[in-house]
């Protein structure tokens, strides 16, 4: 409520200042310009043409007064004898040069914003996002793909594997989404984990699998379980099968002998059954 009152009060002040400028300008040399424009209309103009021309002149005067009311005192002195069109042209000449210089300085800072090794990735990317937004305000916006490419090109060597995986997997991300991935990668790198360099690939593969099963409505197929040896070396270095040290169960002579005998018994039983069936 307080903000609305403040806004209304500001709008009222601008309206009063505009009206004051309008009264003063009507009594200034601007009246001579308006009279000259009226003379161009000619004495034989129709009533409809005169009404249209009068409305146009009133609108031009209102716009000029409103522009003056929102200017600084220095700019007001420069433009108080100009109509709206002349003000616009003069302001373009004044500020277009500044906009070109600002664009040059901003683009230079963006393309030279190389991240130093060990500095926080979040602060660096946010700084570059600020440069990119400034260029957009100046009328030179970078699309999402180009903006991401510029950011990735200015990382130190420690992020080379991340950049390689990112480009190889052709991931499309906006700058805020890229910032989240980089922060996760930075955390893994600080912990010394090996998962940091594989994070991009694993994230994409997981997303593809989830999208595939979600789209088909089928449950995830179970692959064949890998067979792992049940035996192994115990904590004190002894075989789990015979209790002797310095070998695994899969290499245990006693275990291998038992397996050999079991296979021989199975083969003999199978042969006897086959003979009975034949007879």
ChimeraX attribute file (.defattr): number of C-alpha atoms within 10 A of each C-alpha:
attribute: neighborCount
match mode: 1-to-1
recipient: residues
	/A:1	6
	/A:2	7
	/A:3	8
	/A:4	9
	/A:5	10
	/A:6	11
	/A:7	12
	/A:8	12
	/A:9	12
	/A:10	11
	/A:11	12
	/A:12	12
	/A:13	13
	/A:14	18
	/A:15	15
	/A:16	13
	/A:17	16
	/A:18	21
	/A:19	16
	/A:20	13
	/A:21	20
	/A:22	20
	/A:23	11
	/A:24	15
	/A:25	18
	/A:26	13
	/A:27	11
	/A:28	13
	/A:29	13
	/A:30	17
	/A:31	13
	/A:32	12
	/A:33	14
	/A:34	16
	/A:35	10
	/A:36	11
	/A:37	13
	/A:38	15
	/A:39	10
	/A:40	8
	/A:41	13
	/A:42	10
	/A:43	9
	/A:44	7
	/A:45	9
	/A:46	10
	/A:47	9
	/A:48	9
	/A:49	11
	/A:50	16
	/A:51	11
	/A:52	11
	/A:53	15
	/A:54	14
	/A:55	12
	/A:56	12
	/A:57	15
	/A:58	13
	/A:59	13
	/A:60	15
	/A:61	20
	/A:62	18
	/A:63	17
	/A:64	25
	/A:65	25
	/A:66	20
	/A:67	19
	/A:68	25
	/A:69	21
	/A:70	13
	/A:71	12
	/A:72	9
	/A:73	10
	/A:74	8
	/A:75	13
	/A:76	14
	/A:77	11
	/A:78	12
	/A:79	19
	/A:80	20
	/A:81	16
	/A:82	17
	/A:83	19
	/A:84	21
	/A:85	11
	/A:86	13
	/A:87	18
	/A:88	15
	/A:89	10
	/A:90	14
	/A:91	12
	/A:92	13
	/A:93	10
	/A:94	11
	/A:95	11
	/A:96	11
	/A:97	11
	/A:98	12
	/A:99	14
	/A:100	12
	/A:101	12
	/A:102	15
	/A:103	20
	/A:104	13
	/A:105	12
	/A:106	19
	/A:107	17
	/A:108	12
	/A:109	13
	/A:110	20
	/A:111	14
	/A:112	10
	/A:113	19
	/A:114	16
	/A:115	18
	/A:116	13
	/A:117	12
	/A:118	10
	/A:119	10
	/A:120	12
	/A:121	18
	/A:122	13
	/A:123	12
	/A:124	18
	/A:125	22
	/A:126	14
	/A:127	13
	/A:128	21
	/A:129	18
	/A:130	13
	/A:131	20
	/A:132	21
	/A:133	15
	/A:134	17
	/A:135	19
	/A:136	14
	/A:137	10
	/A:138	14
	/A:139	11
	/A:140	13
	/A:141	14
	/A:142	14
	/A:143	11
	/A:144	12
	/A:145	13
	/A:146	11
	/A:147	16
	/A:148	19
	/A:149	12
	/A:150	16
	/A:151	21
	/A:152	20
	/A:153	14
	/A:154	19
	/A:155	20
	/A:156	14
	/A:157	12
	/A:158	12
	/A:159	18
	/A:160	14
	/A:161	13
	/A:162	22
	/A:163	17
	/A:164	14
	/A:165	17
	/A:166	21
	/A:167	13
	/A:168	11
	/A:169	12
	/A:170	11
	/A:171	15
	/A:172	13
	/A:173	14
	/A:174	13
	/A:175	18
	/A:176	13
	/A:177	10
	/A:178	17
	/A:179	20
	/A:180	12
	/A:181	16
	/A:182	19
	/A:183	14
	/A:184	12
	/A:185	22
	/A:186	19
	/A:187	12
	/A:188	16
	/A:189	16
	/A:190	10
	/A:191	10
	/A:192	10
	/A:193	11
	/A:194	10
	/A:195	12
	/A:196	20
	/A:197	20
	/A:198	14
	/A:199	17
	/A:200	23
	/A:201	17
	/A:202	13
	/A:203	12
	/A:204	15
	/A:205	12
	/A:206	11
	/A:207	11
	/A:208	12
	/A:209	12
	/A:210	12
	/A:211	12
	/A:212	13
	/A:213	13
	/A:214	12
	/A:215	9
	/A:216	8
	/A:217	9
	/A:218	9
	/A:219	8
	/A:220	11
	/A:221	7
	/A:222	6
	/A:223	6
	/A:224	6
	/A:225	6
	/A:226	6
	/A:227	6
	/A:228	6
	/A:229	9
	/A:230	8
	/A:231	14
	/A:232	16
	/A:233	17
	/A:234	12
	/A:235	7
	/A:236	8
	/A:237	14
	/A:238	17
	/A:239	21
	/A:240	18
	/A:241	16
	/A:242	14
	/A:243	15
	/A:244	14
	/A:245	14
	/A:246	12
	/A:247	17
	/A:248	21
	/A:249	21
	/A:250	16
	/A:251	13
	/A:252	19
	/A:253	14
	/A:254	13
	/A:255	13
	/A:256	13
	/A:257	11
	/A:258	11
	/A:259	12
	/A:260	12
	/A:261	11
	/A:262	11
	/A:263	12
	/A:264	12
	/A:265	12
	/A:266	11
	/A:267	11
	/A:268	11
	/A:269	11
	/A:270	11
	/A:271	11
	/A:272	11
	/A:273	10
	/A:274	11
	/A:275	9
	/A:276	8
	/A:277	7
	/A:278	7
	/A:279	5
